[in-house]
Amino acid sequence: MIINDVLSEKLIDLDMHVKDKNDVIDKMAEMFYKNGIVKSKEDYLKDVFKREKLGTTGVGMGIAIPHGKSKSVLKTAVAIAKLHKPIDWDSSDSTPTKMVFMLAVPEGKNSIHIKLLSQLASLLMDDNFRKKLFNVKEKSDILKCINLNIK
Protein backbone atom coordinates (compact mmCIF):
# COMPACT_ATOMS: atom_id res chain seq x y z
CA MET A 1 0.00 0.00 0.00
CA ILE A 2 1.22 3.47 -0.87
CA ILE A 3 -0.12 6.79 0.32
CA ASN A 4 -1.85 7.44 -3.03
CA ASP A 5 -4.08 4.44 -2.35
CA VAL A 6 -5.62 6.11 0.70
CA LEU A 7 -5.98 9.72 -0.48
CA SER A 8 -9.16 11.37 -1.73
CA GLU A 9 -10.16 14.95 -2.55
CA LYS A 10 -13.09 14.41 -0.16
CA LEU A 11 -10.56 14.23 2.68
CA ILE A 12 -8.74 17.48 1.86
CA ASP A 13 -9.49 20.94 3.26
CA LEU A 14 -7.29 23.71 1.85
CA ASP A 15 -8.55 26.50 4.12
CA MET A 16 -9.37 25.03 7.51
CA HIS A 17 -10.29 27.63 10.13
CA VAL A 18 -9.35 26.39 13.61
CA LYS A 19 -8.44 27.74 17.02
CA ASP A 20 -6.02 25.01 18.19
CA LYS A 21 -4.77 21.48 17.52
CA ASN A 22 -7.73 19.86 19.28
CA ASP A 23 -10.04 21.73 16.92
CA VAL A 24 -8.02 20.51 13.91
CA ILE A 25 -8.15 16.91 15.11
CA ASP A 26 -11.90 17.15 15.71
CA LYS A 27 -12.62 18.63 12.26
CA MET A 28 -10.45 16.07 10.50
CA ALA A 29 -12.10 13.23 12.42
CA GLU A 30 -15.43 14.65 11.24
CA MET A 31 -14.18 14.40 7.63
CA PHE A 32 -13.38 10.73 8.25
CA TYR A 33 -16.80 10.13 9.79
CA LYS A 34 -18.75 11.90 7.02
CA ASN A 35 -16.87 9.88 4.38
CA GLY A 36 -17.39 6.47 5.98
CA ILE A 37 -13.79 6.00 7.08
CA VAL A 38 -14.68 5.67 10.78
CA LYS A 39 -17.88 4.30 12.25
CA SER A 40 -17.60 6.34 15.46
CA LYS A 41 -15.99 9.75 15.48
CA GLU A 42 -15.90 9.75 19.29
CA ASP A 43 -14.11 6.39 19.55
CA TYR A 44 -11.61 7.41 16.87
CA LEU A 45 -10.95 10.72 18.65
CA LYS A 46 -10.26 8.89 21.93
CA ASP A 47 -7.57 6.85 20.19
CA VAL A 48 -6.01 9.87 18.47
CA PHE A 49 -5.92 11.91 21.69
CA LYS A 50 -4.49 8.90 23.53
CA ARG A 51 -1.65 8.90 20.97
CA GLU A 52 -1.20 12.69 21.32
CA LYS A 53 -0.63 12.24 25.07
CA LEU A 54 2.36 9.99 24.34
CA GLY A 55 4.17 12.81 22.58
CA THR A 56 3.61 15.54 20.07
CA THR A 57 2.76 14.66 16.49
CA GLY A 58 3.97 18.10 15.42
CA VAL A 59 6.97 16.92 13.42
CA GLY A 60 8.27 20.41 12.68
CA MET A 61 8.82 22.34 9.46
CA GLY A 62 5.17 23.48 9.62
CA ILE A 63 3.78 19.93 9.58
CA ALA A 64 1.80 17.77 12.04
CA ILE A 65 0.83 14.12 11.56
CA PRO A 66 -1.75 13.11 14.16
CA HIS A 67 -2.80 9.49 13.87
CA GLY A 68 -4.67 6.73 15.53
CA LYS A 69 -5.05 3.01 15.17
CA SER A 70 -8.61 2.33 16.18
CA LYS A 71 -11.30 -0.34 16.15
CA SER A 72 -13.54 2.43 14.85
CA VAL A 73 -11.61 2.73 11.56
CA LEU A 74 -13.38 0.91 8.73
CA LYS A 75 -10.68 1.54 6.10
CA THR A 76 -7.27 3.14 6.04
CA ALA A 77 -7.21 6.79 4.94
CA VAL A 78 -5.22 10.00 5.13
CA ALA A 79 -6.89 13.40 5.51
CA ILE A 80 -5.04 16.61 4.68
CA ALA A 81 -5.70 20.10 6.02
CA LYS A 82 -3.99 23.31 5.08
CA LEU A 83 -4.69 25.70 7.94
CA HIS A 84 -6.05 29.19 7.31
CA LYS A 85 -3.65 30.47 9.99
CA PRO A 86 -0.71 28.50 11.43
CA ILE A 87 -1.17 27.19 14.98
CA ASP A 88 1.07 25.91 17.78
CA TRP A 89 1.37 22.10 17.86
CA ASP A 90 4.25 21.75 20.34
CA SER A 91 6.46 20.70 17.44
CA SER A 92 10.07 19.77 18.03
CA ASP A 93 11.37 22.85 16.19
CA SER A 94 8.72 25.23 17.66
CA THR A 95 7.57 26.13 14.13
CA PRO A 96 3.83 26.85 13.89
CA THR A 97 1.92 24.16 12.01
CA LYS A 98 0.56 25.12 8.58
CA MET A 99 -0.44 21.71 7.25
CA VAL A 100 -1.78 18.57 8.90
CA PHE A 101 -1.83 14.99 7.63
CA MET A 102 -4.09 12.79 9.75
CA LEU A 103 -3.98 9.01 9.47
CA ALA A 104 -6.81 6.61 10.20
CA VAL A 105 -5.69 2.98 10.38
CA PRO A 106 -7.67 -0.02 11.63
CA GLU A 107 -6.39 -1.48 14.89
CA GLY A 108 -3.98 -4.36 14.28
CA LYS A 109 -2.68 -2.97 10.97
CA ASN A 110 0.71 -1.89 12.37
CA SER A 111 2.67 -2.54 9.18
CA ILE A 112 0.34 -0.31 7.14
CA HIS A 113 0.51 2.36 9.83
CA ILE A 114 4.34 2.35 9.85
CA LYS A 115 4.56 2.28 6.05
CA LEU A 116 2.27 5.32 5.66
CA LEU A 117 4.12 7.28 8.34
CA SER A 118 7.42 6.41 6.68
CA GLN A 119 6.21 7.48 3.22
CA LEU A 120 4.86 10.75 4.58
CA ALA A 121 8.04 11.49 6.51
CA SER A 122 10.16 10.77 3.45
CA LEU A 123 8.09 13.13 1.28
CA LEU A 124 7.89 15.88 3.88
CA MET A 125 11.64 15.98 4.51
CA ASP A 126 12.09 17.47 1.04
CA ASP A 127 12.07 21.28 1.29
CA ASN A 128 10.87 21.75 -2.31
CA PHE A 129 8.01 19.29 -1.83
CA ARG A 130 6.84 21.10 1.33
CA LYS A 131 7.00 24.49 -0.42
CA LYS A 132 4.84 23.13 -3.25
CA LEU A 133 2.32 21.76 -0.75
CA PHE A 134 2.15 25.00 1.22
CA ASN A 135 1.38 26.89 -2.01
CA VAL A 136 -1.21 24.51 -3.48
CA LYS A 137 -4.55 26.13 -4.37
CA GLU A 138 -6.54 23.11 -5.63
CA LYS A 139 -7.23 19.75 -4.01
CA SER A 140 -6.29 17.93 -7.19
CA ASP A 141 -2.87 19.62 -7.13
CA ILE A 142 -2.09 18.09 -3.73
CA LEU A 143 -2.85 14.64 -5.12
CA LYS A 144 -0.73 15.31 -8.23
CA CYS A 145 2.13 16.65 -6.13
CA ILE A 146 2.16 13.57 -3.90
CA ASN A 147 1.75 11.21 -6.87
CA LEU A 148 4.74 12.76 -8.68
CA ASN A 149 6.98 12.53 -5.61
CA ILE A 150 6.12 9.10 -4.19
CA LYS A 151 8.93 6.61 -4.59
HUCORBEL-V606045 format. One record per run of one state. SS is the DSSP state (h for helix, s for strand, l for the rest). FROM is the first residue (numbers start at 0). TO is the last residue. If there is no record, write none. Layout:
BEGIN
[[SS,FROM,TO] [SS,FROM,TO]]
END
This chain:
BEGIN
[[l,0,1] [h,2,5] [l,6,7] [h,8,10] [s,11,15] [l,16,19] [h,20,33] [l,34,36] [s,37,37] [l,38,39] [h,40,53] [l,54,56] [s,57,59] [l,60,61] [s,62,63] [l,64,65] [s,66,69] [l,70,71] [s,72,72] [l,73,75] [s,76,86] [l,87,95] [s,96,105] [l,106,108] [h,109,123] [l,124,125] [h,126,134] [l,135,137] [h,138,148] [l,149,150]]
END
